[in-house]
């Protein structure tokens, strides 16, 4: 299992691509005038994040997981294309830009400009798997110029995203239009079945690409379950048992899964961290980020210590919980599932939905 790293995560680059991707969480900040700039991340928070990641690595190793890490970013890096510039993001949320489907590594097509070269730091690992016999595919790299991102998900809900799109400074490419744009965390893998969240035309193009290039898998279209990622909405704990944000999401799932037992996350008394002393700090993840747990096997799951109510509920259902601290999950846009990429698991490609 690959565990991400956060060295040199010094700022969020708040351009149109970033603002649209995180819109539902950052909209209140954007409305107050933030955006179109580098938002510094306090060094103390990054240090504490790295401490918590080290705790995750230790916990996984203690459970018998072989932990791999991306290459460390050597410094803060500003990147550029002919259309835009951005401050590069380190490979923290490694679930997003890569998905392993059977024996095939798939590099996806990033939504956010700052992440376009992020997978370069995973390539030492990916080449090792390729040398050992894995297949390796990459979605077409998006240009991410003006007009490449589809805001249809928001328009259908009557949500005005002009504050985000108004930040655009990049030119477009004549005749290109909407591109294939997609993250691995829009997928839920269940053996030979893959559930794919499709919220706009960017995602439709990606689902078509996946279906064409991986014909032995069964892909199930989830119709706009969320604007992008779904791993803070539904997490399979074992066959027949899932963690689901609320019953309203059941109709999005395949009919077979709708009959599975669902655990709904309990309310928590954990207070939101107070970041006022740090100045301008943006919550990129929603308050549901602690649903973003990591299943190690059918009986063992990693859960944030800051959600004791969920830990107690999962233990009551007979699961072994590995508690790991994660303090600043809302600021860095990821939980334990986001921070990890499982590359090799025991067992074969099972059929769970027939």
C-alpha positions in Angstrom: 0.0 0.0 0.0 1.3 3.4 -1.0 1.0 6.1 1.7 1.2 9.7 0.5 3.5 12.4 1.8 3.1 16.2 2.5 6.5 17.7 2.5 6.6 21.2 1.1 2.8 21.5 1.1 3.1 25.2 1.7 0.1 26.7 -0.1 -3.1 26.1 -1.9 -3.1 27.6 -5.4 -6.6 29.0 -5.6 -7.3 29.1 -9.3 -10.4 28.2 -11.2 -9.6 24.5 -11.4 -9.1 24.4 -7.6 -12.1 26.5 -6.7 -14.5 24.5 -8.9 -13.2 21.2 -7.5 -13.7 22.2 -3.9 -16.5 24.6 -4.5 -19.1 23.2 -2.1 -16.6 23.5 0.8 -14.7 26.7 -0.1 -17.7 28.7 -1.4 -18.2 30.7 1.8 -14.6 31.7 1.7 -14.8 32.6 -1.9 -17.8 34.8 -1.2 -15.8 36.7 1.3 -13.3 37.7 -1.4 -10.7 34.9 -1.2 -9.4 33.4 -4.4 -7.0 33.9 -7.3 -3.9 33.7 -5.1 -1.6 31.4 -3.2 -3.1 30.8 0.2 -0.2 29.9 2.6 -0.5 26.8 4.8 1.1 27.4 8.3 4.2 25.3 8.8 3.0 24.0 12.2 -0.1 22.5 10.6 2.1 20.7 8.0 4.4 19.4 10.7 1.4 18.0 12.6 0.0 16.5 9.4 3.4 14.7 8.8 3.3 13.4 12.4 -0.2 12.0 11.8 0.9 10.4 8.5 3.9 8.8 10.4 1.3 7.4 12.8 -0.7 5.9 9.9 2.4 4.3 8.4 3.3 2.8 11.8 -0.3 1.5 12.3 -0.4 -0.1 8.8 3.0 -1.7 9.3 1.8 -3.1 12.6 -1.2 -4.7 10.8 1.2 -6.5 8.4 0.8 -4.1 5.5 3.9 -3.5 3.4 4.0 0.3 3.1 5.5 2.1 0.1 6.0 5.8 -0.2 6.2 8.2 -3.2 9.5 9.9 -3.9 9.8 13.0 -1.7 9.3 16.4 -3.4 12.7 18.1 -3.0 11.3 21.7 -2.8 8.4 23.9 -3.4 7.9 23.9 -7.2 6.0 26.3 -9.5 4.8 24.5 -12.6 3.6 25.9 -16.0 1.9 24.9 -19.2 1.6 27.1 -22.2 -1.8 28.2 -20.7 -1.3 28.5 -17.0 1.0 28.4 -14.0 0.4 26.8 -10.6 2.2 25.9 -7.3 2.6 22.1 -7.4 0.9 19.9 -4.9 2.9 17.1 -3.2 1.7 13.5 -3.5 -0.5 13.4 -0.4 -3.8 12.2 -1.6 -2.5 9.4 -3.8 -5.9 7.8 -4.2 -6.9 10.5 -6.7 -4.4 10.4 -9.6 -4.0 6.6 -9.8 -6.4 3.6 -9.6 -5.5 -0.1 -9.7 -8.0 -2.2 -11.6 -7.1 -5.8 -11.6 -3.5 -6.1 -12.8 -3.7 -2.7 -14.6 -2.4 0.6 -13.2 -4.5 3.5 -14.5 -3.2 7.1 -14.2 -6.2 9.4 -14.3 -6.7 12.9 -15.7 -6.4 15.5 -12.9 -9.1 18.1 -12.2 -6.7 20.5 -10.6 -3.8 22.2 -12.5 -1.5 22.1 -9.4 -1.7 18.3 -9.5 -0.8 17.7 -13.1 2.7 16.4 -12.4 2.0 14.8 -9.0 2.3 11.3 -10.3 5.9 11.8 -11.4 6.7 11.1 -7.7 4.9 7.8 -7.9 6.7 6.7 -11.1 9.6 4.9 -9.3 6.9 2.6 -7.7 4.8 2.3 -10.9 7.8 1.2 -13.0 8.6 -1.5 -10.5 5.1 -2.9 -10.9 5.3 -2.6 -14.6 8.7 -4.5 -14.6 7.0 -7.2 -12.6 4.3 -7.7 -15.3 1.5 -5.1 -14.5 -0.2 -3.3 -17.3 0.0 0.5 -17.2 -2.4 2.9 -18.9 -2.8 6.7 -18.7 -5.8 8.7 -19.5 -5.2 11.6 -22.0 -3.6 14.5 -20.1 -6.0 17.4 -20.0 -4.8 20.8 -21.1 -7.0 22.4 -18.4 -7.4 25.7 -20.2 -10.4 28.0 -20.0 -13.6 26.2 -21.0 -12.3 22.6 -20.3 -14.2 22.1 -17.0 -17.9 21.3 -17.0 -20.0 23.1 -14.2 -23.2 21.2 -15.2 -23.4 19.5 -11.8 -23.8 22.9 -10.1 -26.0 24.4 -12.8 -28.5 21.6 -12.5 -28.8 22.4 -8.8 -29.1 26.1 -9.3 -25.7 26.8 -7.7 -24.0 30.0 -8.9 -20.3 29.2 -9.5 -19.4 32.4 -11.2 -17.3 33.5 -8.2 -15.0 30.5 -9.0 -15.1 30.7 -12.8 -14.5 34.4 -12.6 -11.0 33.7 -11.3 -10.0 32.3 -14.7 -6.9 33.9 -16.2 -5.8 31.1 -18.5 -6.7 31.2 -22.2 -8.5 28.3 -23.9 -7.7 26.2 -26.9 -9.9 26.9 -29.9 -12.1 24.0 -30.8 -11.2 21.9 -27.7 -14.1 22.4 -25.3 -14.8 20.0 -22.5 -12.0 17.5 -21.8 -11.7 14.1 -20.1 -11.2 15.0 -16.4 -11.5 12.4 -13.7 -10.0 11.2 -10.3 -9.6 7.6 -9.1 -11.6 8.5 -5.9 -14.7 8.8 -8.1 -14.6 4.9 -8.3 -15.6 2.2 -5.8 -13.9 -1.1 -6.6 -15.8 -4.4 -5.9 -13.8 -7.2 -7.5 -14.8 -7.3 -11.1 -17.3 -4.5 -10.6 -16.4 -0.8 -10.5 -18.9 1.9 -9.5 -18.1 5.2 -11.2 -19.5 8.6 -10.2 -20.4 10.6 -13.2 -21.5 14.2 -12.5 -20.7 16.0 -15.8 -19.4 15.6 -19.3 -15.7 15.5 -18.2 -16.6 12.3 -16.3 -18.7 10.9 -19.1 -15.7 10.9 -21.3 -13.6 9.2 -18.7 -16.2 6.4 -18.1 -16.2 5.8 -21.9 -12.4 5.6 -21.9 -12.4 3.1 -18.9 -15.1 0.9 -20.5 -13.2 0.8 -23.8 -9.8 0.1 -22.3 -10.8 -2.4 -19.6 -13.5 -4.5 -21.2 -13.2 -7.4 -18.7 -14.5 -5.3 -15.8 -18.2 -4.3 -15.3 -18.5 -0.5 -14.8 -21.7 0.9 -13.2 -22.5 4.5 -13.7 -23.6 6.4 -10.6 -25.5 9.4 -11.7 -24.1 12.4 -9.9 -23.9 10.9 -6.4 -21.5 13.9 -5.7 -19.7 16.5 -7.7 -16.6 14.3 -7.8 -15.2 12.0 -5.1 -17.4 9.5 -3.4 -15.1 7.9 -0.8 -16.6 10.1 1.9 -20.1 9.0 1.0 -19.8 5.2 0.6 -17.1 2.8 1.8 -17.4 -1.0 1.6 -16.2 -2.6 4.8 -16.7 -6.2 3.7 -19.1 -7.9 1.2 -22.6 -7.2 2.3 -21.7 -4.4 4.7 -21.0 -0.7 3.9 -20.5 2.6 5.6 -23.0 5.1 4.0 -23.3 8.8 4.7 -27.1 8.7 4.8 -30.1 6.7 3.4 -30.5 9.3 0.6 -27.6 7.8 -1.2 -29.0 4.2 -1.4 -30.9 4.9 -4.7 -27.6 5.8 -6.5 -26.2 2.3 -5.9 -26.7 -0.9 -7.9 -29.8 -2.8 -6.9 -27.8 -5.6 -5.4 -26.0 -3.2 -3.1 -29.2 -1.5 -2.0 -30.0 -4.7 0.0 -26.7 -4.7 1.8 -26.5 -3.8 5.4 -25.6 -0.1 5.8 -23.9 1.5 8.8 -24.8 5.2 9.0 -22.2 7.4 10.8 -23.4 8.7 14.1 -23.3 12.4 15.1 -20.1 13.5 16.9 -19.5 15.9 19.7 -15.9 16.6 18.4 -15.6 20.3 18.0 -14.3 21.9 14.8 -10.6 22.9 15.2 -10.2 26.7 15.8 -7.8 28.0 13.2 -8.4 31.7 13.7 -4.9 32.3 15.0 -3.4 31.0 11.8 -5.1 33.6 9.6 -6.6 32.6 6.2 -7.0 28.8 6.4 -9.5 27.1 4.0 -11.5 23.9 4.7 -11.2 22.0 1.5 -12.9 18.8 2.8 -16.4 18.5 4.1 -17.4 17.7 7.7 -18.0 14.1 6.5 -14.3 13.5 5.9 -14.0 11.1 8.8 -16.2 8.6 7.0 -13.1 8.3 4.7 -11.9 5.2 6.6 -9.5 2.6 5.2 -10.4 -1.1 5.2 -7.3 -3.3 5.5 -9.3 -6.5 5.2 -12.8 -7.8 5.9 -12.5 -7.4 9.6 -10.0 -4.5 10.1 -10.6 -0.8 9.5 -8.5 2.3 10.2 -10.6 5.2 11.7 -9.7 8.6 13.0 -9.3 8.9 16.8 -11.2 12.2 16.5 -14.4 10.2 15.7 -14.8 8.0 18.8 -18.6 7.6 18.1 -17.8 5.8 14.8 -15.1 3.7 16.4 -17.6 2.5 19.0 -20.3 1.7 16.4 -17.9 -0.3 14.1 -16.6 -2.3 17.1 -20.2 -3.1 18.1 -20.6 -4.6 14.6 -17.7 -6.9 15.2 -15.0 -5.0 13.3 -11.5 -4.5 14.6 -10.8 -0.8 14.6 -7.2 0.6 14.3 -7.5 4.1 15.7 -5.1 6.6 14.1 -4.9 10.4 14.8 -5.7 12.8 11.9 -6.1 16.4 13.2 -6.2 18.6 10.1 -8.2 16.4 7.7 -10.5 19.3 6.6 -7.7 21.5 5.6 -5.8 19.1 3.5 -8.7 17.5 1.7 -8.3 13.9 2.6 -8.8 11.1 5.1 -7.1 7.7 5.4 -8.6 6.3 2.2 -7.4 9.4 0.3 -3.9 9.2 1.7 -3.5 5.6 0.6 -3.3 3.5 -2.7 -3.6 -0.2 -2.2 -1.7 -1.8 -5.1 -1.7 -5.5 -4.2 -4.3 -7.3 -2.1 -4.7 -11.0 -1.2 -7.3 -13.0 -3.1 -8.6 -12.8 -6.7 -11.1 -10.8 -8.7 -14.3 -11.8 -7.0 -17.9 -11.3 -8.2 -19.8 -9.6 -5.4 -22.8 -8.2 -7.2 -24.2 -11.0 -9.4 
